[in-house]
Amino acid sequence: MSSHDVDIAPILENRRIGRFQALTLALGCLTLFVDGLDYSAINVGAPAILRGFHAESSAMRFVFGWSFFGIFVGSVLFGYIGDKYGRKIGTVLGVLAYSLPALVTVYAHSLDELTFWRFLAGIGIGGVVPNIIALLTETAPKRYRVTFVMVGFIGYSTGNATIAQVATWLVPAHGWQIIFLVAGLAGVVLSSFLLFVLPESIPYLASTGADPARLRKLVQRAAPELVLAPDQRIVIKRTASEAKFSLKLLFASYRRFATPLLWVAFFAESLTFMTLSAWLAVLLEQAGLPPQQATLTFSFGSFGAVLATIIAGRLIDRFGPKAVVISAMLAVTMITYLGSGGLSPLVISIVAVLSLACASATHQSINGIVGGFYPTIVRGNGVGYATGMGRIAAIIGPVLAGYLMAANLPLQQVLLFIAAPELVVAAACVGLDVLRRSPSARADFALATQTPSPSEQPA
């Protein structure tokens, strides 16, 4: 860096939350809200879809499996797009990629057609997440990176809850198609809105040598007190090895251990959360709840996930990744207890709400910590590959659960299969917490207890 260069990273990392950061967080939350609408549309619509096509419950395993395969493809593909063309482009294209297939799903006349359109929608659903995680991580002040991502994912949980309310009150009168119509229309409107108002990531623009005028304009919005001379360049300091993406960068330095642990955590966690959220409405009906109460329980569980996510986010900011152990172990306990026999409908509903809330908090916690382990130039790919591991598990888990249900296994055994992987998540997060204390990791990962020194001059 020359004397005329301004390293924007410490300026953004050590300031308070201002209007620019709050706007980006709000837009990220809104984007994930609509993403949650479409993601859970198939989950809450599954019982009505099965009745509409006169199919056995286990038939949904193929719909879930191909949908999650699409999400896997999207998480990797759009992670690349986000690193190559920008977080904003990756996000807007991702929203469109799931909204249009969702609208066409309304005209599906068979489970095979439904499966095809859900596969295409899954590509968009999976593509939005890594770009929003990267955008929020790069916009947030260092002390609030995990909180920003997890607050953003409150939108996701709220979207899950809202589409369940749509299913509860509108499906009896309008059929299962109304769910996809609502989700698709919301996505089309959102993509147009984001195209005009969503800011690009400043660290991304600075690290890729983007249009200086555009970068300067965004910096003035993010740090209005900063006075720049006409000949000053805005840059972001990085090592020569980080000049462009290479898969080896995901395993450089401490990441040779962190990346495998993140992949294991995402894989194991998705075996639980994705499988539970996919099948919960169907399982609750099989447990004896009427259809409306089953979808309402799903909705309340998603609303409960909002509170659980807020608590988990603050715990992670304070104690690091090891705090994920709390929500993971609570999820194991609640899901296992849900399979106990002789529970009343009220107790089933309460335990199901707690199960989904705790599993969701664990899911969002993993999403919250992953971006901090990667520098800007590889963050989209790092998040994309990690979430991709979760998407592979999301293909496997719901399909295996469908086979277990087809084999008429007791509900308790099915739920034990769903809950057990959270134990692996807890162990992986303990390992990640040890790694984040290493000197090389401190440069990328926001230590929750860190307070900027006076020399850092927070804005």
Long-range contacts (C-beta under 8 A, 24 or more apart in sequence): 1-235, 1-237, 2-233, 4-229, 4-231, 4-232, 4-233, 5-232, 5-233, 5-234, 5-235, 6-226, 6-228, 6-232, 6-233, 6-234, 6-235, 7-235, 7-236, 7-237, 8-202, 8-203, 8-206, 8-219, 8-234, 8-235, 8-236, 9-203, 9-206, 9-236, 9-237, 10-456, 11-223, 11-226, 11-459, 12-139, 12-141, 12-202, 12-203, 12-222, 12-223, 13-141, 13-142, 14-141, 14-142, 14-452, 14-456, 14-457, 14-458, 14-459, 15-141, 15-223, 15-458, 15-459, 16-141, 16-458, 16-459, 17-140, 17-141, 17-144, 18-222, 18-223, 18-224, 18-459, 19-221, 20-139, 20-199, 20-218, 20-221, 20-222, 21-139, 21-140, 21-141, 21-148, 21-222, 23-197, 23-199, 24-135, 24-136, 24-139, 24-198, 24-199, 25-136, 25-139, 25-140, 25-148, 25-151, 25-152, 27-194, 27-197, 27-198, 27-199, 28-132, 28-135, 28-136, 28-148, 28-152, 28-155, 29-151, 29-152, 29-154, 29-155, 30-155, 30-190, 31-91, 31-95, 31-128, 31-132, 31-155, 31-190, 31-194, 31-198, 32-128, 32-129, 32-132, 32-152, 32-153, 32-155, 32-156, 32-159, 33-155, 33-156, 33-158, 33-159, 33-162, 34-95, 34-159, 34-183, 34-186, 34-187, 34-190, 35-95, 35-98, 35-125, 35-128, 35-129, 35-156, 35-159, 36-155, 36-156, 36-157, 36-158, 36-159, 36-160, 36-162, 36-163, 36-302, 37-159, 37-160, 37-162, 37-163, 37-182, 37-183, 37-186, 37-187, 38-98, 38-99, 38-102, 38-121, 38-124, 38-125, 38-163, 38-180, 38-183, 38-184, 38-187, 39-125, 39-156, 39-159, 39-160, 40-159, 40-160, 40-163, 40-164, 40-277, 40-298, 40-302, 41-102, 41-163, 41-179, 41-180, 41-182, 41-183, 42-67, 42-118, 42-278, 43-160, 43-277, 43-278, 43-279, 43-280, 43-281, 43-298, 44-163, 44-164, 44-166, 44-167, 44-179, 44-281, 44-295, 44-298, 44-299, 45-167, 45-171, 45-176, 45-179, 45-180, 46-278, 46-279, 46-281, 46-282, 47-281, 47-282, 47-285, 47-291, 47-294, 47-295, 48-167, 48-171, 48-175, 48-176, 48-291, 49-111, 49-114, 49-176, 50-282, 52-175, 52-176, 53-110, 53-111, 55-111, 56-406, 57-282, 57-286, 57-402, 57-405, 58-402, 58-403, 58-405, 58-406, 59-111, 59-402, 60-278, 60-279, 60-282, 60-398, 60-402, 61-398, 61-399, 61-401, 61-402, 61-403, 61-406, 62-111, 62-115, 62-399, 62-402, 63-111, 63-114, 63-115, 63-118, 64-278, 64-279, 64-398, 64-399, 64-402, 65-395, 65-398, 65-399, 65-402, 66-115, 66-116, 66-118, 66-119, 66-122, 67-115, 67-118, 67-119, 67-121, 67-122, 68-122, 68-274, 68-391, 68-394, 68-395, 68-398, 69-119, 69-122, 69-391, 69-395, 70-118, 70-119, 70-120, 70-121, 70-122, 70-123, 70-125, 70-126, 71-122, 71-123, 71-125, 71-126, 71-391, 71-394, 72-122, 72-126, 72-388, 72-391, 72-392, 72-394, 72-395, 73-122, 73-123, 73-126, 74-122, 74-123, 74-124, 74-125, 74-126, 74-127, 74-128, 75-126, 75-127, 75-129, 75-130, 75-384, 75-387, 75-388, 75-390, 75-391, 76-384, 76-385, 76-388, 77-123, 77-127, 78-123, 78-126, 78-127, 78-128, 78-130, 78-131, 78-384, 79-127, 79-130, 79-131, 79-380, 79-381, 79-383, 79-384, 79-385, 79-387, 79-388, 80-380, 80-381, 80-384, 81-127, 81-131, 82-130, 82-131, 82-134, 82-380, 82-384, 83-245, 83-377, 83-378, 83-379, 83-380, 83-381, 86-200, 86-201, 86-204, 86-205, 87-131, 87-132, 87-134, 87-135, 87-138, 87-200, 87-201, 87-204, 87-380, 88-135, 88-194, 88-198, 88-199, 88-200, 88-201, 90-127, 90-128, 90-130, 90-131, 90-380, 91-128, 91-131, 91-132, 91-135, 91-194, 91-198, 92-191, 92-194, 92-195, 92-198, 93-124, 93-127, 94-124, 94-125, 94-126, 94-127, 94-128, 94-131, 95-124, 95-128, 95-187, 95-190, 95-191, 95-194, 96-124, 96-187, 96-188, 96-191, 97-121, 97-123, 97-124, 97-127, 98-122, 98-123, 98-124, 98-125, 98-127, 98-128, 98-187, 99-124, 99-183, 99-184, 99-185, 99-186, 99-187, 99-188, 99-190, 99-191, 100-184, 100-188, 101-184, 102-180, 102-181, 102-183, 102-184, 102-187, 103-180, 103-181, 103-184, 103-185, 103-188, 105-177, 105-180, 105-184, 106-177, 106-180, 106-181, 106-184, 124-187, 126-387, 126-391, 129-367, 129-383, 129-387, 130-380, 130-383, 130-384, 130-387, 131-380, 133-367, 133-370, 133-371, 133-383, 133-387, 134-201, 134-204, 134-371, 134-379, 134-380, 134-383, 135-201, 136-371, 137-371, 137-372, 137-379, 138-201, 138-202, 138-203, 138-204, 138-371, 138-376, 138-379, 139-199, 139-201, 139-202, 139-222, 142-446, 142-450, 142-452, 143-317, 143-446, 143-448, 143-450, 143-451, 143-452, 144-317, 144-446, 145-371, 145-372, 145-446, 146-313, 146-316, 146-317, 146-368, 146-369, 146-372, 146-446, 146-448, 147-313, 147-314, 147-317, 147-368, 149-364, 149-367, 149-368, 149-371, 150-309, 150-310, 150-312, 150-313, 150-316, 150-364, 150-365, 150-367, 150-368, 151-309, 151-310, 151-313, 153-309, 153-364, 153-367, 153-368, 154-306, 154-309, 154-310, 156-364, 157-302, 157-303, 157-305, 157-306, 157-309, 157-360, 157-364, 158-302, 158-303, 158-306, 160-277, 160-298, 160-299, 160-302, 160-305, 160-360, 161-298, 161-299, 161-300, 161-301, 161-302, 161-303, 161-305, 161-306, 162-299, 164-281, 164-295, 164-296, 164-298, 164-299, 164-302, 165-296, 165-299, 167-295, 168-292, 168-295, 168-296, 168-299, 171-295, 172-292, 201-376, 203-236, 203-376, 204-376, 206-234, 206-235, 206-236, 207-236, 207-238, 207-376, 207-377, 208-377, 223-459, 225-459, 236-376, 238-375, 238-376, 238-377, 242-375, 242-377, 242-378, 243-377, 244-377, 245-377, 245-378, 245-381, 247-381, 249-375, 249-377, 249-378, 250-374, 250-378, 250-381, 250-382, 250-385, 253-440, 253-441, 254-435, 254-438, 254-440, 254-441, 255-373, 255-374, 257-431, 257-435, 258-373, 258-432, 258-435, 258-436, 258-441, 259-373, 259-382, 259-385, 259-386, 261-428, 261-431, 261-432, 261-435, 262-366, 262-370, 262-373, 262-386, 262-389, 262-428, 262-432, 263-385, 263-386, 263-389, 264-389, 264-424, 264-428, 265-366, 265-424, 265-425, 265-428, 265-429, 265-432, 266-366, 266-370, 266-386, 266-387, 266-389, 266-390, 266-393, 267-389, 267-390, 267-392, 267-393, 267-421, 268-393, 268-421, 268-422, 268-424, 268-425, 268-428, 269-328, 269-362, 269-363, 269-366, 269-390, 269-393, 269-421, 269-422, 269-425, 270-363, 270-389, 270-390, 270-391, 270-392, 270-393, 270-394, 270-397, 271-393, 271-394, 271-396, 271-397, 271-418, 271-421, 272-331, 272-335, 272-359, 272-362, 272-397, 272-418, 272-419, 272-420, 272-421, 272-422, 272-425, 273-359, 273-360, 273-362, 273-363, 274-390, 274-393, 274-394, 274-397, 274-398, 275-394, 275-397, 275-398, 275-400, 275-401, 275-418, 276-335, 276-355, 276-356, 276-359, 276-418, 277-356, 277-359, 277-360, 278-397, 278-398, 278-401, 279-398, 279-401, 279-402, 279-405, 279-418, 280-352, 280-356, 283-411, 283-414, 283-415, 284-348, 284-349, 284-352, 286-411, 287-343, 287-348, 287-411, 288-345, 288-348, 289-345, 289-348, 289-349, 293-345, 293-349, 297-348, 297-349, 297-352, 297-353, 298-352, 298-356, 300-349, 300-353, 301-352, 301-353, 301-354, 301-355, 301-356, 301-357, 301-360, 302-356, 302-357, 302-360, 304-353, 304-354, 304-356, 304-357, 305-356, 305-357, 305-360, 305-361, 305-364, 307-357, 308-357, 308-358, 308-360, 308-361, 309-360, 309-361, 309-364, 309-365, 311-361, 312-361, 312-362, 312-364, 312-365, 312-368, 313-364, 313-365, 313-368, 316-365, 316-368, 316-369, 316-448, 317-446, 317-448, 318-448, 318-449, 319-448, 320-433, 320-436, 320-437, 320-447, 320-448, 321-365, 321-369, 321-429, 321-430, 321-432, 321-433, 321-436, 322-429, 322-430, 322-433, 323-365, 323-429, 324-362, 324-365, 324-366, 324-369, 324-425, 324-426, 324-429, 325-426, 325-429, 325-430, 327-358, 327-359, 327-361, 327-362, 327-365, 328-358, 328-362, 328-422, 328-423, 328-425, 328-426, 328-429, 329-422, 329-426, 330-354, 330-358, 331-355, 331-358, 331-359, 331-361, 331-362, 331-419, 331-422, 332-419, 332-420, 332-422, 332-423, 334-358, 335-359, 335-415, 335-418, 335-419, 335-422, 336-412, 336-415, 336-416, 336-419, 338-415, 339-410, 339-411, 339-412, 339-413, 339-414, 339-415, 339-416, 340-412, 341-412, 359-422, 362-422, 362-425, 365-429, 366-390, 366-425, 366-429, 369-429, 369-432, 372-436, 372-444, 372-445, 372-446, 373-432, 373-436, 373-441, 373-444, 373-445, 374-444, 375-443, 375-444, 393-421
